[in-house]
Amino acid sequence: MKDFVKMTLAVICGLIIVSILSSILFFGFIGATALAGKSSTELPKQGVLKIDMSKTAIDEQGAEGSPFSDLAVPAISGVSISTPGETIGIWDAVQALNKAATDPAVQYIYLKTDGMNISTALLQEFRKALSNFRTVSGKPVVAYIEAPSTGSYYLASVADKVYMTANPGATTTVNGVSTSMMFYGDLLKKLGVNVQLIRHGKYKSAGETFTRNSSSPENREQYQALVDALWKSIAAEVAESRSISVDQLNAAIDNLSLCLPQDFVDAGLVDELFTRSQLNDKLASLAGVEDVEDVKAFTLSDYISARKSISKAKQKIAVIYLNGEIVDGRGNTEVAGDRFASIISKVRADSTVKAVVMRVNSPGGSVLASDKIKTELDLLKAEKPLVASYGAYAASGGYWISANAEKIFSDETTLTGSIGVFGMIPDFSKTLKDIAHVGVETVTSNRHGDMYTLMRPFDQAEYDYMLRSIEDIYDRFTGLVADGRGLEKTFVDEVGQGRVWAGSDALTIHLIDETGTLEDAVKYAASLAGDPDLTAWNIKGYPREKSQMDAILEMFNGGSQDKVSAAVKNIKDIDKLTIMARMPYDLDIK
């Protein structure tokens, strides 16, 4: 009966995913074929760098091109289907802005931040690069917003001038930072499902989603501290850029004073309100022409394509992007333990690689996979300098793999720590008996042979058995952090317990060494390798970025099947208790 239920769920899940992927496959192939024929980008002698965040997604590593970036899909029955546009890696984006600062072809930057698609930490890094552009170049950054959110206004506030639509009807959501947690404990109990949670760490709250109807006091405490820390960092930067106090900003938000466009002007957050025609006149004036039609503009993607140079340096600084949940196996999705262990081993064996930066953007995952990756990183560190840079997350398993780095750089809004472990397995005996009215009878050779059948709850001996494994892994976790960070194990236990910390707070408790960007980490790695001048190095990213055609071929040759197989496997393996070191929830600024 158990296998029948599992396989039925697996097949249904697989069919749904196949249907979704198949519906875009044909259009993706057409898009990739069209893009493959594009010629190289040529820039005007002088023009405006236009960055529209609704069309430009900033990601960790980016891609050589999305197979859907220029694909126009017609509206069907009045439904408009939008495409994600270009995806640019944070390294390429920052290096392009650095180059633009001294490039006479770039007159100024026009920044439109509505509808952005970027994580909190990358948002902060990209904003710092824009601020650096202003400082180094003396050229203006002009921002325009129509329906500002907290995140989109935060990015826009870096500009010399912030303009907002004068047209009525804009929806404004500059309300601070928040996160929502959902709890299914009561629902699962009604369905007769008994979720058995084994954990170490009073803040390790991932399992609470399935066992409670509200957060524990410890979970509430840590998330309140997280949103407060993130807002403190954001508010300070906005206040400094707009020459107002943090108290003034908080008062405007708490009193719901930011409703209409004029409210933003009155609060000192926006310089002027413009209609589209007035904005065009301003953009033309800044470019030194009479009509906006005469303004030569190019996108960030175009600029990268035109200005990106291939380094001829033989010596490399490797940047290994560990981006996503840490999972077992060799799959191409997420951070697969065996696959990345192999990648790290190859980087270690490459004599041209003189230093390594591991860019961690992971909420954690499988302990087994995390330890495989860490083992290879330890071997690498014994031969070459190893520096860590944190993205939006470097928590739980993400912290496990990186705690031994020679130096850890983190953004202030990075979520890190979560030093804790949990395991979870459901018991469907009441569901089958009381809801489905199905009787189950198990025959076993040994006392605990049916322990993982999902057909009965653990007895005390079985719970203690699992707890022993959890406690052993937690002890190992705190030990490796203590060794890697040069801390007392008792102190690591105090700041551990599964608690997630914002990067700004992690600095004060020595879980990280310095708040800084990916670029800061690469520069530091270069200095450890003997030359801080990045132009002397070939900065090489791993794994290799996928080309447009790679993405399409992967769809045809198993990429889609991998996703289906993973979904099916998750359901089929529900009775295999995987011990996890993972954050409970994701937290992003919208």
Secondary structure, 3 states (H helix, E strand, C coil): CHHHHHHHHHHHHHHHHHHHHHHHHHHHHHHHHHHHCCCCCCCCCCEEEEEECCCEEEECCECCCCCCCCCCCCCECCECCCCCCEEEEHHHHHHHHHHHHCCCCEEEEEEECCCCCCCHHHHHHHHHHHHHHHHHHCCCEEEEECCCEHHHHHHHCCCCEEEEECCCCCCCECCCCCCCCCCCHHHHHHCCCEEEEEEECCCCCCCHHHHCCCCCHHHHHHHHHHHHHHHHHHHHHHHHHHCCCHHHHHHHHHCCCCCCHHHHHHCCCCCEEECHHHHHHHHHHHHCCCCHHHCCEEEHHHHHHHHCCCCCCCCEEEEEEEECCEECCCCCCCEEHHHHHHHHHHHHHCCCEEEEEEEEEECEEEHHHHHHHHHHHHHHHCCCCEEEEEEEEEECHHHHCCCCCCEEEECCCCEEECCCEEEEEEECHHHHHHHCCCCCCCCCCCCCCCCCCCCCCCCHHHHHHHHHHHHHHHHHHHHHHHHHHCCCHHHHHHHCCCCEEEHHHHHHCCCCCEECCHHHHHHHHHHHCCCCCHHHCEEEEECCCCCHHHHHHHHHHHHHHHHHHHHHHHHHCCCCCCCEEECCCCCCCC
